[in-house]
Amino acid sequence: MAIRFEGNIFHLTTDHTLYQMGLDAFGVLYHLWYGEKTECSMCYLYHYPDVGFSGNPYEAGKLRTYSMDTLPLEYATLGNGDYRIPAAAAVHADGSCALDFRYESHKIYNGKYGIEGLPAVYADASQAQTLEIRLRDAASGLVAVLFYGVLEEMDVITRSVVFENDGEEDLTLTKAHSVCLQLLDGAWDWIHFHGRHTMERQMERTSLFHGIQQIGSTRGTSSHQQNPSLILCEQGCTETSGLCIGAALMYSGSFQAQIEVDQLGQARMVMGIHPEQFSWKLKKGERFSAPEVILSCSTQGLGKLSQQFHAVIRNHVCRGNYKLSSRPVLINNWEATYFDFNEEKIYSIAKQASELGIDLMVLDDGWFGKRDGDCSGLGDWTVNEQKLKGGLAPLVEKINALGMRFGLWFEPEMVSEDSDLYREHPDWALRIPGRKPVRSRYQLVLDLSREEVRDYLYESMRKLLRENHIEYVKWDMNRSICDWYNPALPPERQAELPHRYILGLYELLERLTTEFPDVLFEGCSGGGGRFDAGMLYYCPQIWCSDDTDAHERTFIQYGTSFFYPVSTVGSHVSAVPNHQTGRVTALETRGTVAMAGSFGYELDLNLLRDEEKETVAEQVKRYRKLQPLIYDGSYFRLSNPYRDGMAAWSFVSEDQSRVLVQGVIYRAEANVLQKRLRLRGLDPQAGYRVNGSKQSYTGSALMAGGLLLPKVAGDDVAFELYLERL
């Protein structure tokens, strides 16, 4: 069994790891271990001195070595003598703020728990077990039910919390984090993924220091600036060796992750909804569910940890017909036309694309309402027939007649002040009475916490999807959110609005993806501003970044790869000079970088030279042939682009018989040795032939000594090697 309770110890075991908790004589649930399997209770490691100014629970009597301020608590709270970062806090009816959770009961059952109104990892009874531990604050009656989902073969443990007000009086949650994780000491590095619009998920690794370090977003979205994920790793941990623990929050709104190294050198990590824009009133009998955190642990380095997250996200987070299937190669008109298009221009791009073997034409922003620029039209989801004569249907039919599918861009969550929707329903937009709203991209945000807003968007999109043969939807969201206010909520509940917005977003996505299972939904938020496991539950791929420059994409896709599988990464070949950076890179380089994702194009193919069109046709054929290996193979990072002067990665088939190696060398150098690249994941005893040559090498040689890469001339030169086992 993956979960067992013996001698007051909870043992959660996966194929390679152990998670352990204990119950003490006072009913306190404390953390013992998360790491390599030991086949032993790890409580012998915990021995605490009498620490000055660390108080003791009243029932501990004269036992001065027992303190909430030093114990590795499994779920820490505010106000019980623990002065470190809490996972939960509440304000009671009398204004007090203390919580002191003690064990009440537990149950173990087969299958994976779900979360009401929120995305969560799913697994059946043969794939997972669930542990529920019920903790109670005796004074208030507040109950915290800790949920643990154990996917044994995946080396994954999920965490969530449900709060129940089992007392007589109302109370308000002011912090409700989903996970609290204790580490034996603070001699760890942590890795997080910062960025900005057009440069998301830049990997940064630093050592933990005494005190609190944190990441987060208060933007109403998971954000371009920080991704809701982090890694804790031994300071000597590499891609191939060492202990590391990853945490990814399945939530698309404002979030916080904090780590504190305490006075004794222990580390605590908490993660969940950001408390600066959150409170939740619980009346008697009411419940609140926190979003899920996916945890995984590797004793074989960062590469193995990433593969574990890739597997669980692809197989147990993504859903629908496109979860594991191949994806169409698409062409998007945005960087080709921006708002300046008509049906003839779109058809001409599609016609050229069909001749080059591309599967899907995506019509981006500007097809609806009065939409000739950023300042108007959002919210009016009716076809602009001045641009598209006769509406969408004739254009879709003509494109389908080319043998191509058709896709459409939406930005459902936004409204322009210059729109029929805003003129009719100005109260549907988020704004605070007596204050001018904050504009961003000249648009305001619709309040998705309101049922009538969701119903309007559902019916508008449903009508278009039913009346036209649309097989792909790009769901965009192009601003951070502020001006939080809903006139239907009383003053004391206004801080519930950011979370209610996310619940509304998920409900709307659930309705549409359920009704239209054959439509491929791609998430987007100005590119990668909402690239998280919560959105992947509804959209099996996300537009990785609005930065389509191949050089910069290698860094963006490198950071993305630590948690998210390649199949979820929307990645396109765009025009040069690049529209974001002005950089000119070869078409071959742009194609190689874009192939490490869900492949497509973002340019006017009619403007290419004949030899470039031939290259595009070959890229499409090659990607279609390689896509099963790219999606289903194990992904390996073979270089660090910040350090090695190149980006390199590989895909290895499950049976180790086929290997695709790709990369970009950033700068040619004179009078230097050829670069060597050590491969990973091969059969060490087998022989491999490279690019069909007669010469073969053993897997052990290719992993220990590496391959010589070709000499290059110029900057940002791509390479690709295909290996087959003899």
N, C-alpha and C positions, 0 to 999 in steps of 0.2 A: 504493500500500500504506500502511496505517495505521502499520506498524512497519517500520523498516529500520535496518541497521547499516552505516555507512560511515565509513572513516577513524577507527576506534576511537570513534565516536560513535553512541549509540542515539538514534534519532528516533522519538518516539511522537506521531503527529499525529491530531487530530480535525478536524471541519469548521472550527473557529475557534481551536483552541489547539495549542500545541506543548509536549511534555514531553521534556526532553533530558538525557542522561547521557553521561559520558565515561569511558574507561579510560586510565590513565596507565602510565608505563613500569614501575611497581612492581606492576601488577595491581590497583590500588585503583580501585574504582568510585565516581565522584564525581558530584554533581548539578550540572547546568548551568542549567536553566531550566524553569519551568512558568508559562506565560502566553500572551500573544498570539502567533500564528504570525509567525515572522520570516524564514523561508526562509534561515537562516544559522546556522552554529555559533556558540553564545554563549560559547565558551571564552575569547574575547578580554576578557571582563569580569573574569576572575579573575586577580588579581595579588597575591601575598602577600609581606609583608615578613618579616624575621627578628624574631619576637616573643619577647621574653624569657620564660623559664620555660615555653615551648611546645616540648617535646622533639621529637626527630626519629627516625624509624625507623632501625634500625641500617644497613639496606642503602642508605640515602640518603647515607651517608658524610659528607662535609663540607658537604652541601647544607642549610644551616641555615634556609633559607626554606621547606623542605618539612616540614610538621608535620601530624599527624593532629588536632592541637588547633585548627587554623585552617581546614583544608580542609572544603568542603561535602560531607561524605560521604553517599553514597546510602543506606547502611544502617549506622548507627553502633553501635559495641559498647563494652563496658566493658573497661578494662585494657590498651589499646593506645596510650596516650599522648594520647587524646582525653578531656579532663576535663569535657566537656559531657554533657548528658543522653543516655544510650544508648537504642537501640531493643532491644538484646539483651544478656543477661548469662548466664553459666553458671559453675557450680562443677565443677571437674574432680576426678578420683579422688584427686589429691594435695592437694586443698584449694585450689589456685590458681584465679583467677577471670578470667584474661585471655582475650580473643578477638580475633583479627585476621583478618578475612575478606578473601580475595583472589580475583580472578576465575579461574574454571576453564573455563567453557564457557557457551554459551547456545543456545537454539533458538527459532524463530518458527514459529507454525502458525495456521491458520484456526480460528475458533471460540473459545469462551470456556471457560477451565479451570473445573473444579468443585473442591470441597473436601470431603474425606472427613468425613462426620458433621456438617457445618456448612452452614448456608444460604449461598448465594452468588448474585450476579447471574448470570443465565443468558442465553445468546445463541447463535445458530447460526453456521455458517461464513460466511454472507452478512452477518452483523450485527457480527461482532467478530473480532479477532485476539488471540493470546496471545503474550507474550514470557516466557520462563523464563531467568533468569540464575543460574547455579550458582556460588556463592562457597564457598571452603573455608578453614577455619582449619587450617593445615598441622600445627601441633604436636599438636592433639587429634584431628584427622580429622572434626570437626563441620562439616557442610555446611549452608548456608542457601540454599535455592532461592527466589529472589525471583520472584513471579508478578505480571505486569502484564496486565490485560485491557483492551483498547482498543475501546470502542464509538464508532466514528467519528462517526456521525450524531447520537449523543446528547451529544457533548462530555463523555464520561465515561471515566475511567481507574480501574480497580479495582486494589487492591493486597492481596497476602497473602504469607505466608512459610511454607515447610515446612522444618523442621529434620530432618536425618538424621544419626544417629551412625554415621559411616563409620570410626570409630577402633576401637581394641582394648579400650578401657576404658569403663566406665559414666561418665556425667556427668549433671548436673542443670541444666536450664534454670531460671533464677530471674527472667528477664524475657524476654518473647517478643512484643514489640509488632509490629503488622502493617504499620505504615508509619513511615517517617522521611522528612520533607520539609524541604528547605533553602530559605530565601529569601535573596535578595541582600542585604537589609538588614533592620533591625528597625523601620523607620518605618511600622508597620502598626497598625491596630486589630484586635482580635479580638472576636467575638461568640459568646456561649454562652448556654445556656438553663437557668436554675436554677429552683428552686421548692420545693414541699412538697406533701403530700397535699392535694388540692382546690385547688391553685394551681400547676399544672405549667407548665414551659417558658416562664418569664418571660424575655424577651429582655434581655440586658445587653451593652453595647458599651463597651469600654475600650481605651486605647492600650497597646501592649506596652511593658514597661519592661525595663531590663537586669536579668538574673536569670531565675529560673524562675517561671512562672505555670502553674497546672494546674487541671483539673476532674477529677472522677471519682466513682465509687461503690464502696464496700466492703460493700454491703448484700446481695450475692448476686444482685441484679437491676440492670438499668440505672437504675432508681430514679426517684422523683418529684423528687429533689433536684437532679439534673443529668441532662441528656439526652446520650447518646453521639454528639454532633455538635458541630461548631464551624465558624466562618467566619473566615478571615483576609482582611482587605480594606484597600485603600489608605485613608488617613485621610480623603480627600475622597470616598470611595465613597458613592453614594446608591442609591436604588431603581432609578434609570434610567441611571446612568453610573458608570464606574470599574471597576477590577480587583478581583476577589474570588475566593477559593478556598474551597470547602466540603469538609468531610470528615465522613462518617457511618459509624460502625462497625456492621456487621451482627452484633451480639452482644447477648444479653439478660441477661448476668451482670455481675459487677463489672468495671469498666473504668477506664482512666486515659487522659487526654490531657494532655501537657505541652508547653509552649512555652518555649524559652530564647533570650533575646537575649544573645549572647556578648560577649567583650571587644572584638571588632572591629565590633560592631553588626550582625552577621548573626543571623538567626533560624532556629531549628530546631524543628519540631513532630514529636512522636511520639505514637502512639495505639495502644491495644490492651488486652489483659487486664490488670487491676490487679495489679501485682507483690506487693502486701502480702498477698494471699491466694492466691499462686500459686507453685508450683514443679512441675517435671515431670522425672522421672527417665527418661533415655534409655539403655537398654542397647544393646550393639553391634547395629547393623542396624535399630534402631527409629526411628520417625518421629513428629514432632509437627506438627500443622497449626494455624496461627494463624487466627483469624477474619478476614473480609474487611473492608476499608475502601473505601467508594465515594468517589472524588474527582471534583470537577467544577470547572471554572474558567470565569468569565465576565468579559469586558471591557466588558459593558454593564450593570453594576450588579447589585444584590441580587435584583431582580425576575426577571431572566433566569436567574440562578443557581438560584433556587427552581424555576422552570419546568423546568430541566434535571433537577433531582432528582425533581420530580413525575413527569416522563416516564419516567425509568429505573426508579423504584420501581413505578410502576403497570404498566409494560410488561415489566420484566425482573426484578422481585423478587416481586411478588404473583403467585400462581398459581391454578389451578383455575377452576371454572365461573363464579365471581363476580369474577374478575380485572377484566374490563372491562364486565360486564353490569350492568343496573340492579339495585338492591337493594330488598327489601321495606320498606315503611313499617311500623314495629313499635310495639307498646305493651308496656311492661315494668311489672310490678306492684310493683316494689320500693318506690318512694316512695308508692305507693297503700296498701300493706298491711303492709310489712315482713314480720315472721314470722307475723302474725295473719291467716290466710286458711284457707279450705276450698274445695272444688270449686265450691260455689255462688257464692262471692264472685269467684273467678277467672272463672267462666263469665259472670257478670254484666258484668264489665269487658270480656271478649271480645265479648259480644253487643253492647254499646254501641259498641265499637270497630268491629265489622263494619258497623254501621249508618252509621258515619261514613267508611267506605271504607278503613280500616286493614287491612293485609295479614297481619300476623303477631302472635300473642300469645306473649310470653315469660314463662315462670314462673321467677321468681328464687329466691333462697336460701330454704330452709325446707321443701322438699317431700320430704325424705329423712330416714331414721333417726329419732333422737330429737332433733329440731331445732326448738325453740321459741324459741331465742335463740342468742347467740354461743358459749355454753359447751359445747355438746355436738353430737354427730352427724356431724361431718366425718369422712369416710372410709367411712361406711356408706351406700353408694350403692344403697340399696333404698328403695322408695317408702313414705312414711309414710301408711298407709291409715287412720289416725285423721283425717287432714286430707283425704286424697283417697280416698274410698270406692271400693273395687274397683281401686285402682291408677291408673296414668297413662292406660291405654288408653281407658277410658270418657270421660275428660275430653278427651283428644286427639280422639277421634271426634266428640264434640259440638262442639268448636271447629272441626274440619275441616268439619263439616256447615254451619257458618255461612259457609263460603267462605274461612276463614282458615287460615293455616299455624300450626304450633306450634313453639316453641323452649324450650330448657331451660338453666338455669344449673348450672354445675359449679364446684367448686374442688378439682381433683384432687390438687394438690400438698400438701394440708394434712390434718391429722388432729387431732381433739379427744381429750383424755385420757379424757373420758367418751364413749367409743364402743366398739362391739364390735371394730372393727379394732384399736384401741390395746390393748384388753385381751388380744387374741389375739397381736398382734405389736408389743409395745412397742419392740422393737429396730429396727423400721422407721423410727422417728422419729429425727431428728438430735438427739443429745445426747452430752455429753462425760462419760465415766465419772468418778464422784466429785463431779460438779457438778450442781446443779439447773438444768434447762433455762430459757432465757429464753422467757417467754410473750409473745405479741403477739396481741391480739384473742382471747385465751384459747386459742390454737391452737399446735400444733407443726408442724414441716415434715417431710414424708416424704422419705426419701433416694432420690431418683430416679436416683442412680448405680447402684442395685441392680436387677438384672434382675427379681427376683421382685416388687419393688414396681411396676415398670413393667407387668409382666404382669398383676398384680392390677387396676391401674387400667384397662388396656386392655380386659380381659375385662369389667369392671364397666360401663364406658361402652359398649362394643360391644353388650352384652346389651340395654341400654336403647335404644340407637339402632336395633337390629334389631327389637325387639319393639314399638316405638312409632313412629308416623309423625312423627319429630322432624326438622325441616328447618333448625334453627338451634341452635348451641351457644355460650353465653357462657362462656368459659374464664377464671375469675377466679383471683387470687392475692393474698391480703390481708395480707402481712407481709414485712418484711425478714428476712434469714436470718443466723443466727449458730449457735453450738454445732456447728461443723463437726467431725465425727468419724465415721469408718467403721471398725468393728472388723476388717473384712476387709483393710484397708490397713495395711502396716507403718508405724512412726512416721515414717520418712523420706519417705513418700508421702502423708501426710495433707493436705498443702497442694495436692494434686492434686484434692481432693474438690470444691471449688466449680466447677471447670471440668467435672469428670465429671458433676456435677449438671446443668449446662446441656446437655451432650451427651445425657444421659438424657431431659431435657425435649424436646429436638428429635427424638430417636428416637421418643418416644411420640406427639408431634404428627404426625410423618411417617406413622406406622402408621395413625392414625385418619383423617387427612385424605385419605390414599390410599384407604382402604377405603370412606370415605363422601364421595365427591366432590360429591354433590348437597347436602350440608349446608354452610350458611354458618357458619364458625367466626369468632367475634369474640373478640379478645384483651382482657384486662382485668387490671389489678393495682391494685385500689382506685382504678379509673379509669386514669390515665395513668402508672402507676409502672413500666410495662414497654412504653413506646411507642417501639419501635426497629425498624430495618429487618430485624433477625433474626426478630422475631415476625411481621412482615408477610409473610415468606416462607411462613408457614403460615396466618395469619389475615389476610385482605385488608382487615379493618377492626379498629380498636381503640377501646374506650370511652375517649373523650378525657380525661374527668375526672369524678370523683364530685361535683364542684361543678357543679350544673345552673343556677346563677344566670346569667341572660342577660347581665347587665352584666359579671360577672367572666369569663364564657365568651369574650367578645370579646377579652380579653387572652390567655387560654389558647390560643384558636384562632389568634390573630395569631402567637404564638411557634411554634406547631405548623406553621404554613404555610411557614416558611422551608425546611423539608426534606420535609414529608410531604404527599401530595396529599389533596385534600378527600374523595375517595372512601374514604380510610382512616380518617376521623375520625367516630366514633360521637357523635352530638349529638342531644339530646332536649329537647322541651318539658316542663317540670315544673310542679308546682302552685305557687301563691303563697298566703301568704307563702312564699318559698323556704325549703326545709328546712335549707340550710347557712347562709344569711345573714339570713333574715327579710325580705329585700327584696321589694317588690311591683313587678312590671313588667307591662306590658300583654301580653295574649296575642299580639297582633300582633308585638311586639318579641321575645318568646320564640320565635315561629315563624320570624321572619326570621333570627335568630342560628342556630337549629338547622338551617335549610336549608343552611347552609354546611358540610354534612357528610352523613353517612348518617343520614337523618331518622327521628325517632320521637317517642314520648310516654312520659312517666314519671309518671303520675298516675291517679286514679280519674275516668274520664270521666263517670261517673254523677253526680258532684257538681257538674258544670258547669251553668250556666244555659243555656236553650235557645239564646240568641243566641251564647253561647260555643261550643256544639256546632256551630252553623252555621259559625262561624269555623274550627273544626277541620276540618270537612268541606271547606271551601274551601282551607285550607292543604294538605290531603292531595292534592286535585286539582291544585293549582298546583305542588306539589313534583313530583308524578308527571310533569307536563308539562315542567317545567324540568330534571328530573334529568339528561337527556342533555347539556344545555348545562353544568350545574354540574360533572358528572364529566369530560366530554370537552373542555370549553373551557379556554383559557389563563386561569390565575388571576393576578389583579393585586391587590397591597395598595395601596390608594389613600390611606391615611392611616396615621399612627403614633398609636395610641390613648394612648400615654403623653404625647404632646405636643400633639395637635391637638384634644382635647376631643370626639373622635368616633372610631369605628371604621368604616371603609368599605373595601369590596372589590368586585371585579367578575369576571365570567366572560365571555370573548370567544370566540365560535365560531371554528373553524379558518379558515373563509373570511371572517371579519370581518363577517358579515352580521347577526349577532344578539349583543346585549350585555345582560347582566343586572348591574345595579348595586344593591348592598344596603349597608345600614349602620345604625348607631345613633348618634344625637346624644345625648351624655350629659346636657347641662344647657341648658335654655332661658335666654336672656339678654335683658334689656330694652334697647331703643334701640341695636341693633347692625345692621350690614349682614347680608344673607342670606349664609350660608356658600356658598362655591364649591368645587366638586370637579372637579379635572382628571382626565380619563379617560386610559386608555392602551390601546395595542394596536389602535386603530381604523384603518380605511383613510382616510388624510388627504384623499384626493380625493373621497371619497364623501359623500353626504348621509345623515343619520340622523334618523329621526322618533322622538320620545320619548313613550312610553306612548300611542301611537296618535294623537297630536295632529297637526294639519295643519302646524304649524310644524316646519321641519327645520333642521338645523345640519350644517356640514361636520365631518368627522372631525378635521381640523386645528384647527378652532375649539374643539371639545370637548376636545381634548388640550392646546391652548395656553391657552385662556381658561377652559375648564371649564363646568360646569353649575351653575346656581343651585339649591340645595337648598331644599325647602319650609321655611317658618317652622314652628317647633314650640312647643308649650306643655307644660311639665312636664319630667320627667327620663326619660332612657333611651327616647327616642322613635325608632322604626325608620322607615326609608324604603326604598323599592324602586322602581327605574326600569328599564324595559325598552325597549331601543332596537333598531330594525330599520333596516337599510340600504335606501335607496330603490332 
